[in-house]
Amino acid sequence: MAKSIISPFPPPLAASGRLPGRDAVLFRLIWLEFFGCRSQDRVAMKRIKTGDNAVCGCTASNRAELNEFCRRDLFLFGVSSSLIMAFPPSGLCEEADEVKMDSVVDEINAYSYLCPMQSKQFKFKWVESRKPERYSSAAPLSPDARLRIVSERVDFIDNLIISVTIGPPNSQFIKSKDKSTWGAKEVADSVLSDKSALRVTSSQRVAESSILDAHSSEVDGEPYWYYEYLVRKSPTKYAQETNIYRHYVASTAERDGFLYTLNASTLSKQWDKVGPLLQRTASSFRLLPGTENYVPPSKDPWRFW
């Protein structure tokens, strides 16, 4: 059963302003019929408007000609309305399309999210590249090992990645201990500053990413921070610049002095199609009450198995 998630992210830019394929053709036909008058129509209209009786009214023949134009426009309006009813814009069909989402629960780190499995256009093939593990034994994402990746799943065919990371806030960006005062941009900078494989400063790591949007929302009385960003370059100093970026959407929540972040990403050229699904995944991210299997990040920091 598909679950409905109200996304805190704005609709994708591609969802407005462009009509794909069949819709563009249909729209062009209707436009030409209503506004692209044929040459003889323009001549006739000009004759009506500039005739000898233009000041005091039209002659009987001119009135009949004008009435013929009105009847034609009414007929075309009825035909176009029928066509729109029979062939609705594809955007409306996509909105109504049900997306199958499976619930993913990590009891070790006590969080959950919804993972897209199938839609009208896609059937995802997920591989669990990193099974859930405790923070102390998880792989670090930076040389200082502050931020660690505790789980990850990948779709190699559609080039999608969903991962969850845990790490303490970076005091360079988050000064206060009161999380209710934290801004979404500050939280995003804090997480991204520790997300790099290069031995560089925090400010240089932030420069590798470009934040497109950042905002917060309260869920069950707890703040969640949402942000969208692009990775500008490969995390290797020998990689050359490229026009293909990786587009990320993320959701972060705080518990016991640690930031839990879900990242979902794909190539920028695929964002228009897959982005809305990844936004639903980020919107569904929730921290859960701990069970007997829950291991706090601060427990046994020396343990690596």
JOUR-V564172 format. One record per residue. N is the residue number from 1. PHI is phi in radians with two decimals (NA if undefined). PSI is psi as a letter, one per 30 degrees, with the letter a starting at -180 (NA if undefined). OMEGA is omega as a letter, one per 30 degrees, with the letter a starting at -180 (* if undefined). Layout:
# JOUR-V564172
n:N phi:PHI psi:PSI omega:OMEGA
n:N phi:PHI psi:PSI omega:OMEGA
This chain:
# JOUR-V564172
n:1 phi:NA psi:k omega:a
n:2 phi:-1.27 psi:k omega:a
n:3 phi:-1.78 psi:k omega:a
n:4 phi:-1.60 psi:k omega:l
n:5 phi:-2.13 psi:k omega:l
n:6 phi:-1.45 psi:j omega:a
n:7 phi:-1.34 psi:k omega:l
n:8 phi:-1.42 psi:f omega:a
n:9 phi:-1.59 psi:k omega:l
n:10 phi:-1.18 psi:l omega:l
n:11 phi:-1.09 psi:k omega:a
n:12 phi:-1.09 psi:k omega:a
n:13 phi:-1.04 psi:e omega:a
n:14 phi:-1.22 psi:f omega:a
n:15 phi:-1.37 psi:f omega:a
n:16 phi:-2.34 psi:k omega:l
n:17 phi:1.63 psi:f omega:l
n:18 phi:-2.33 psi:k omega:l
n:19 phi:-1.94 psi:j omega:a
n:20 phi:-1.39 psi:k omega:l
n:21 phi:0.85 psi:c omega:a
n:22 phi:-1.05 psi:e omega:a
n:23 phi:-1.12 psi:e omega:l
n:24 phi:-1.12 psi:e omega:l
n:25 phi:-1.11 psi:e omega:a
n:26 phi:-1.08 psi:e omega:l
n:27 phi:-1.09 psi:e omega:a
n:28 phi:-1.17 psi:e omega:l
n:29 phi:-1.07 psi:e omega:a
n:30 phi:-1.13 psi:e omega:l
n:31 phi:-1.06 psi:e omega:a
n:32 phi:-1.12 psi:e omega:a
n:33 phi:-1.17 psi:e omega:a
n:34 phi:-1.52 psi:e omega:a
n:35 phi:-1.99 psi:f omega:a
n:36 phi:-1.68 psi:i omega:a
n:37 phi:-1.03 psi:k omega:l
n:38 phi:-1.22 psi:l omega:a
n:39 phi:-1.04 psi:e omega:a
n:40 phi:-1.18 psi:e omega:l
n:41 phi:-1.16 psi:e omega:a
n:42 phi:-1.11 psi:e omega:l
n:43 phi:-1.12 psi:e omega:a
n:44 phi:-1.12 psi:e omega:l
n:45 phi:-1.10 psi:e omega:l
n:46 phi:-1.10 psi:e omega:l
n:47 phi:-1.13 psi:e omega:l
n:48 phi:-1.18 psi:e omega:a
n:49 phi:-1.28 psi:f omega:a
n:50 phi:-1.91 psi:g omega:a
n:51 phi:-1.17 psi:l omega:a
n:52 phi:-1.14 psi:e omega:a
n:53 phi:-1.71 psi:g omega:a
n:54 phi:-1.14 psi:f omega:a
n:55 phi:-1.37 psi:e omega:a
n:56 phi:-1.65 psi:f omega:l
n:57 phi:2.34 psi:l omega:a
n:58 phi:-1.58 psi:l omega:l
n:59 phi:-1.32 psi:l omega:a
n:60 phi:-1.10 psi:e omega:a
n:61 phi:-1.21 psi:e omega:l
n:62 phi:-1.18 psi:e omega:l
n:63 phi:-1.10 psi:e omega:l
n:64 phi:-1.14 psi:e omega:l
n:65 phi:-1.17 psi:e omega:l
n:66 phi:-1.17 psi:e omega:l
n:67 phi:-1.09 psi:e omega:l
n:68 phi:-1.12 psi:e omega:l
n:69 phi:-1.10 psi:e omega:a
n:70 phi:-1.13 psi:e omega:l
n:71 phi:-1.12 psi:e omega:l
n:72 phi:-1.13 psi:e omega:l
n:73 phi:-1.14 psi:e omega:l
n:74 phi:-1.13 psi:e omega:l
n:75 phi:-1.12 psi:e omega:a
n:76 phi:-1.13 psi:e omega:l
n:77 phi:-1.11 psi:e omega:l
n:78 phi:-1.15 psi:e omega:l
n:79 phi:-1.14 psi:e omega:a
n:80 phi:-1.14 psi:e omega:l
n:81 phi:-1.12 psi:e omega:l
n:82 phi:-1.13 psi:e omega:l
n:83 phi:-1.13 psi:e omega:l
n:84 phi:-1.15 psi:e omega:l
n:85 phi:-1.18 psi:e omega:a
n:86 phi:-1.35 psi:e omega:a
n:87 phi:-2.21 psi:i omega:a
n:88 phi:-1.14 psi:l omega:l
n:89 phi:-0.99 psi:k omega:a
n:90 phi:-1.10 psi:f omega:l
n:91 phi:-1.04 psi:e omega:l
n:92 phi:-1.19 psi:e omega:l
n:93 phi:-1.14 psi:e omega:a
n:94 phi:-1.18 psi:e omega:l
n:95 phi:-1.12 psi:e omega:a
n:96 phi:-1.41 psi:f omega:a
n:97 phi:-1.17 psi:k omega:l
n:98 phi:-1.41 psi:k omega:l
n:99 phi:-1.87 psi:k omega:l
n:100 phi:-1.43 psi:k omega:l
n:101 phi:-2.14 psi:k omega:l
n:102 phi:-1.82 psi:k omega:l
n:103 phi:-1.42 psi:k omega:l
n:104 phi:-2.00 psi:k omega:a
n:105 phi:-2.15 psi:k omega:l
n:106 phi:-1.92 psi:j omega:a
n:107 phi:-1.34 psi:f omega:l
n:108 phi:-1.16 psi:e omega:a
n:109 phi:-1.87 psi:g omega:l
n:110 phi:1.03 psi:i omega:l
n:111 phi:-2.62 psi:l omega:l
n:112 phi:-2.61 psi:l omega:l
n:113 phi:-2.81 psi:l omega:l
n:114 phi:-1.77 psi:k omega:a
n:115 phi:-1.90 psi:k omega:l
n:116 phi:-1.19 psi:k omega:a
n:117 phi:-1.97 psi:e omega:a
n:118 phi:-2.77 psi:k omega:l
n:119 phi:-2.42 psi:a omega:a
n:120 phi:-1.13 psi:e omega:a
n:121 phi:-1.76 psi:f omega:a
n:122 phi:-2.26 psi:k omega:l
n:123 phi:-2.32 psi:j omega:a
n:124 phi:-1.36 psi:k omega:l
n:125 phi:-2.08 psi:i omega:a
n:126 phi:-1.48 psi:k omega:l
n:127 phi:-2.14 psi:k omega:l
n:128 phi:-1.43 psi:j omega:a
n:129 phi:-1.28 psi:f omega:l
n:130 phi:-2.37 psi:j omega:l
n:131 phi:-1.28 psi:l omega:a
n:132 phi:-0.95 psi:k omega:l
n:133 phi:-2.55 psi:l omega:a
n:134 phi:-1.19 psi:l omega:a
n:135 phi:-1.05 psi:e omega:a
n:136 phi:-1.12 psi:f omega:a
n:137 phi:-1.83 psi:g omega:a
n:138 phi:-1.33 psi:l omega:a
n:139 phi:-1.29 psi:k omega:l
n:140 phi:-1.33 psi:l omega:l
n:141 phi:-1.83 psi:g omega:l
n:142 phi:-2.60 psi:l omega:a
n:143 phi:-1.03 psi:f omega:l
n:144 phi:-1.44 psi:f omega:l
n:145 phi:1.06 psi:g omega:l
n:146 phi:-1.26 psi:e omega:a
n:147 phi:-1.67 psi:k omega:a
n:148 phi:-2.29 psi:k omega:a
n:149 phi:-1.64 psi:j omega:a
n:150 phi:-1.73 psi:f omega:l
n:151 phi:-2.87 psi:l omega:a
n:152 phi:-2.79 psi:k omega:l
n:153 phi:-2.34 psi:k omega:a
n:154 phi:-2.29 psi:k omega:l
n:155 phi:-1.95 psi:j omega:a
n:156 phi:-1.24 psi:f omega:a
n:157 phi:-1.22 psi:e omega:a
n:158 phi:-1.68 psi:g omega:l
n:159 phi:1.01 psi:h omega:l
n:160 phi:-2.03 psi:k omega:l
n:161 phi:-2.41 psi:k omega:l
n:162 phi:-2.15 psi:k omega:a
n:163 phi:-2.41 psi:l omega:l
n:164 phi:-2.20 psi:k omega:l
n:165 phi:-2.12 psi:l omega:l
n:166 phi:-2.33 psi:k omega:l
n:167 phi:-2.99 psi:l omega:l
n:168 phi:-1.28 psi:l omega:l
n:169 phi:-1.11 psi:k omega:l
n:170 phi:-1.56 psi:j omega:a
n:171 phi:-1.15 psi:f omega:l
n:172 phi:-1.20 psi:f omega:a
n:173 phi:-1.94 psi:e omega:a
n:174 phi:-1.95 psi:j omega:a
n:175 phi:-1.57 psi:e omega:a
n:176 phi:-1.55 psi:l omega:l
n:177 phi:-1.49 psi:f omega:a
n:178 phi:-1.49 psi:j omega:a
n:179 phi:-1.21 psi:f omega:l
n:180 phi:-1.20 psi:f omega:l
n:181 phi:-1.69 psi:f omega:a
n:182 phi:-1.29 psi:k omega:l
n:183 phi:-1.57 psi:l omega:a
n:184 phi:-1.10 psi:e omega:l
n:185 phi:-1.16 psi:e omega:l
n:186 phi:-1.14 psi:e omega:l
n:187 phi:-1.13 psi:e omega:l
n:188 phi:-1.07 psi:e omega:l
n:189 phi:-1.10 psi:e omega:l
n:190 phi:-1.10 psi:e omega:a
n:191 phi:-1.21 psi:e omega:a
n:192 phi:-1.22 psi:f omega:a
n:193 phi:-1.18 psi:f omega:l
n:194 phi:-1.75 psi:g omega:a
n:195 phi:-1.81 psi:i omega:l
n:196 phi:-2.84 psi:k omega:l
n:197 phi:-1.63 psi:f omega:a
n:198 phi:-1.59 psi:k omega:l
n:199 phi:-1.48 psi:i omega:a
n:200 phi:-2.27 psi:l omega:l
n:201 phi:-1.30 psi:l omega:l
n:202 phi:-1.07 psi:e omega:a
n:203 phi:-1.14 psi:e omega:l
n:204 phi:-1.21 psi:e omega:l
n:205 phi:-1.17 psi:e omega:l
n:206 phi:-1.10 psi:e omega:a
n:207 phi:-1.14 psi:f omega:l
n:208 phi:-1.21 psi:f omega:a
n:209 phi:-2.06 psi:l omega:l
n:210 phi:-2.16 psi:j omega:a
n:211 phi:-1.39 psi:k omega:a
n:212 phi:-1.60 psi:e omega:a
n:213 phi:-2.72 psi:k omega:l
n:214 phi:-2.64 psi:k omega:l
n:215 phi:-2.75 psi:l omega:a
n:216 phi:-2.21 psi:l omega:l
n:217 phi:-2.65 psi:l omega:l
n:218 phi:-1.74 psi:k omega:a
n:219 phi:-2.18 psi:j omega:a
n:220 phi:0.93 psi:h omega:l
n:221 phi:1.42 psi:g omega:a
n:222 phi:-2.00 psi:k omega:l
n:223 phi:-1.33 psi:k omega:l
n:224 phi:-2.16 psi:k omega:a
n:225 phi:-1.94 psi:k omega:a
n:226 phi:-2.07 psi:k omega:l
n:227 phi:-2.67 psi:l omega:a
n:228 phi:-2.23 psi:k omega:a
n:229 phi:-2.65 psi:l omega:l
n:230 phi:-1.99 psi:k omega:l
n:231 phi:-1.61 psi:j omega:a
n:232 phi:-1.36 psi:e omega:a
n:233 phi:-2.54 psi:l omega:l
n:234 phi:-1.24 psi:k omega:a
n:235 phi:-1.36 psi:h omega:l
n:236 phi:-2.36 psi:k omega:a
n:237 phi:-1.24 psi:f omega:l
n:238 phi:-1.65 psi:f omega:a
n:239 phi:-1.28 psi:k omega:l
n:240 phi:-1.43 psi:l omega:l
n:241 phi:-1.13 psi:k omega:a
n:242 phi:-2.43 psi:l omega:l
n:243 phi:-1.53 psi:f omega:l
n:244 phi:-1.70 psi:j omega:l
n:245 phi:-1.82 psi:l omega:l
n:246 phi:-1.84 psi:k omega:a
n:247 phi:-1.77 psi:k omega:a
n:248 phi:-2.00 psi:l omega:l
n:249 phi:-2.32 psi:k omega:a
n:250 phi:-2.42 psi:l omega:l
n:251 phi:-2.36 psi:k omega:a
n:252 phi:-2.21 psi:k omega:l
n:253 phi:-2.38 psi:l omega:a
n:254 phi:-1.99 psi:k omega:l
n:255 phi:-2.66 psi:k omega:l
n:256 phi:0.93 psi:h omega:l
n:257 phi:1.42 psi:g omega:l
n:258 phi:-2.21 psi:k omega:l
n:259 phi:-1.69 psi:k omega:l
n:260 phi:-1.78 psi:k omega:a
n:261 phi:-2.26 psi:k omega:l
n:262 phi:-1.75 psi:k omega:l
n:263 phi:-2.01 psi:k omega:l
n:264 phi:-2.25 psi:k omega:a
n:265 phi:-2.55 psi:l omega:l
n:266 phi:-2.70 psi:l omega:l
n:267 phi:-1.18 psi:k omega:a
n:268 phi:-1.04 psi:e omega:a
n:269 phi:-1.24 psi:f omega:l
n:270 phi:-1.76 psi:f omega:a
n:271 phi:-1.12 psi:e omega:a
n:272 phi:-1.02 psi:e omega:a
n:273 phi:-1.58 psi:e omega:a
n:274 phi:-1.75 psi:f omega:a
n:275 phi:-0.90 psi:e omega:a
n:276 phi:-1.03 psi:e omega:l
n:277 phi:-1.22 psi:e omega:l
n:278 phi:-1.19 psi:e omega:l
n:279 phi:-1.13 psi:e omega:l
n:280 phi:-1.13 psi:e omega:l
n:281 phi:-1.12 psi:e omega:l
n:282 phi:-1.12 psi:e omega:l
n:283 phi:-1.17 psi:f omega:a
n:284 phi:-1.51 psi:f omega:a
n:285 phi:-1.12 psi:k omega:a
n:286 phi:-2.46 psi:k omega:l
n:287 phi:-1.47 psi:k omega:a
n:288 phi:-1.91 psi:l omega:l
n:289 phi:-1.07 psi:k omega:a
n:290 phi:-1.19 psi:k omega:l
n:291 phi:-1.85 psi:a omega:l
n:292 phi:-1.17 psi:f omega:l
n:293 phi:-1.57 psi:f omega:a
n:294 phi:-1.25 psi:k omega:l
n:295 phi:-2.11 psi:j omega:l
n:296 phi:-1.06 psi:k omega:l
n:297 phi:-1.03 psi:f omega:a
n:298 phi:-1.45 psi:f omega:a
n:299 phi:-1.45 psi:k omega:l
n:300 phi:0.82 psi:i omega:a
n:301 phi:-1.10 psi:f omega:l
n:302 phi:-1.40 psi:f omega:a
n:303 phi:-1.39 psi:k omega:a
n:304 phi:-2.08 psi:g omega:l
n:305 phi:-2.27 psi:NA omega:*
